[in-house]
Amino acid sequence: MRKENIITKRKTHLGIRKDMLQEHTVKKLEETYPELRFLPNEKSESSKEIAFITGADSSEEHPITAPVDILKDPIAFWDFKRRTMAYTWLRNLPLRSLSELYEAWYILKFLCQEIYNTKARQLGRDMAALPLDTGKDTIEKYREAILSILALPSSSARIRNSLWKNYSNQLKKTKTPVAGIKTPEDPSGDETLLEELRILENEALAAKLFFGTSPILYKEIDEKHTEKSK
């Protein structure tokens, strides 16, 4: 199996209550996260939560919720963004055979191990023991188990360790350091974590190096190129 990030040119849709935007605007959020399309709605969910809609369009609802304060914490929102993109990809991915389940897990397992290591590793062992004639119902059970992990938040410390582990593996292959990436021991790393994550996401897009911390990446369509090709 080829270990490369899944590249999508389709924005992930996130529904967000208008009254929860506060000082944030949809335009500002979409400038920061071009991979997302924010859909303001007026659903009267819990006042302590934002209702998110994931899927190819706003009519396909698979709600994920997050604390309101997530908009005030750039790392928490980045974490939510990458998990929602992974969740949406897996939710909509056809899984017609055991091999397709394995291929999906191969892409997502590093993220799942970061989020909930013991559960993810047990899940991997259980999937490896499945018989070749495993039926659709069992495959779907494992899809739901993976989705249940992706719905959980990570932490800055786990994200930093994941970033460094992925980067170290890349460095062994390329022998070419990427400017701006700090070690977990660097005390200034807390301030630059989001910037470093974006650097390695862009590096994965440009050099096709697998960045398992953020397995599903968005590549913006070049509108000028699209117009010329028509």
RAVENDA-V86539 format. One record per residue. N is the residue number from 1. RES is the residue in one letter. PSI is psi in radians with two decimals (999 if undefined). Layout:
N	RES	PSI
N	RES	PSI
This chain:
1	M	2.37
2	R	2.28
3	K	1.54
4	E	2.68
5	N	2.57
6	I	2.18
7	I	2.18
8	T	2.53
9	K	0.14
10	R	2.18
11	K	2.54
12	T	2.24
13	H	2.27
14	L	2.07
15	G	2.41
16	I	2.34
17	R	2.35
18	K	-0.68
19	D	-0.11
20	M	-0.08
21	L	-0.60
22	Q	-2.13
23	E	-0.16
24	H	2.60
25	T	2.72
26	V	-0.73
27	K	-0.78
28	K	-0.75
29	L	-0.71
30	E	-0.47
31	E	-0.66
32	T	-0.64
33	Y	1.40
34	P	-0.29
35	E	-0.13
36	L	2.60
37	R	2.12
38	F	2.31
39	L	1.65
40	P	2.34
41	N	3.03
42	E	0.57
43	K	2.33
44	S	1.20
45	E	-3.05
46	S	2.43
47	S	-0.22
48	K	0.07
49	E	2.73
50	I	2.34
51	A	2.19
52	F	2.50
53	I	2.23
54	T	2.65
55	G	3.10
56	A	-0.50
57	D	2.96
58	S	-0.15
59	S	-0.23
60	E	1.74
61	E	2.11
62	H	1.47
63	P	2.36
64	I	2.42
65	T	2.70
66	A	2.67
67	P	2.57
68	V	-0.67
69	D	-0.12
70	I	-0.52
71	L	-0.26
72	K	-0.12
73	D	1.76
74	P	-0.68
75	I	-0.73
76	A	-0.67
77	F	-0.69
78	W	-0.76
79	D	-0.78
80	F	-0.69
81	K	-0.89
82	R	-0.60
83	R	-0.65
84	T	-0.69
85	M	-0.73
86	A	-0.73
87	Y	-0.82
88	T	-0.75
89	W	-0.85
90	L	-0.68
91	R	-0.67
92	N	-0.01
93	L	2.21
94	P	2.24
95	L	1.58
96	R	-0.14
97	S	2.92
98	L	-0.64
99	S	-0.63
100	E	-0.59
101	L	-0.76
102	Y	-0.74
103	E	-0.71
104	A	-0.75
105	W	-0.64
106	Y	-0.61
107	I	-0.64
108	L	-0.22
109	K	-0.59
110	F	-0.74
111	L	-0.78
112	C	-0.66
113	Q	-0.60
114	E	-0.75
115	I	-0.82
116	Y	1.44
117	N	-0.89
118	T	-0.75
119	K	-0.72
120	A	-0.73
121	R	-0.65
122	Q	-0.69
123	L	-0.74
124	G	-0.73
125	R	-0.71
126	D	-0.71
127	M	-0.67
128	A	-0.43
129	A	-0.04
130	L	2.46
131	P	2.71
132	L	-0.48
133	D	0.40
134	T	2.32
135	G	3.00
136	K	-0.71
137	D	-0.71
138	T	-0.71
139	I	-0.75
140	E	-0.57
141	K	-0.70
142	Y	-0.56
143	R	-0.83
144	E	-0.61
145	A	-0.69
146	I	-0.76
147	L	-0.64
148	S	-0.54
149	I	-0.77
150	L	-0.38
151	A	-0.15
152	L	2.56
153	P	2.71
154	S	-2.82
155	S	2.83
156	S	-0.72
157	A	-0.77
158	R	-0.64
159	I	-0.75
160	R	-0.80
161	N	-0.67
162	S	-0.78
163	L	-0.84
164	W	-0.68
165	K	-0.77
166	N	-0.78
167	Y	-0.73
168	S	-0.70
169	N	-0.69
170	Q	-0.76
171	L	-0.61
172	K	-0.59
173	K	-0.76
174	T	-0.46
175	K	0.31
176	T	1.85
177	P	2.58
178	V	2.19
179	A	2.42
180	G	-0.04
181	I	2.21
182	K	2.71
183	T	2.79
184	P	-0.38
185	E	-0.22
186	D	2.08
187	P	-0.32
188	S	0.01
189	G	-0.50
190	D	-0.60
191	E	-0.39
192	T	0.10
193	L	-0.84
194	L	-0.74
195	E	-0.74
196	E	-0.68
197	L	-0.75
198	R	-0.68
199	I	-0.81
200	L	-0.51
201	E	-0.79
202	N	-0.64
203	E	-0.69
204	A	-0.68
205	L	-0.74
206	A	-0.74
207	A	-0.01
208	K	0.71
209	L	2.35
210	F	2.12
211	F	1.55
212	G	-0.29
213	T	-0.52
214	S	1.34
215	P	-0.46
216	I	2.08
217	L	2.64
218	Y	2.33
219	K	2.04
220	E	2.40
221	I	2.30
222	D	1.77
223	E	-0.63
224	K	-0.75
225	H	-0.68
226	T	-0.73
227	E	-0.72
228	K	-0.55
229	S	-0.16
230	K	999
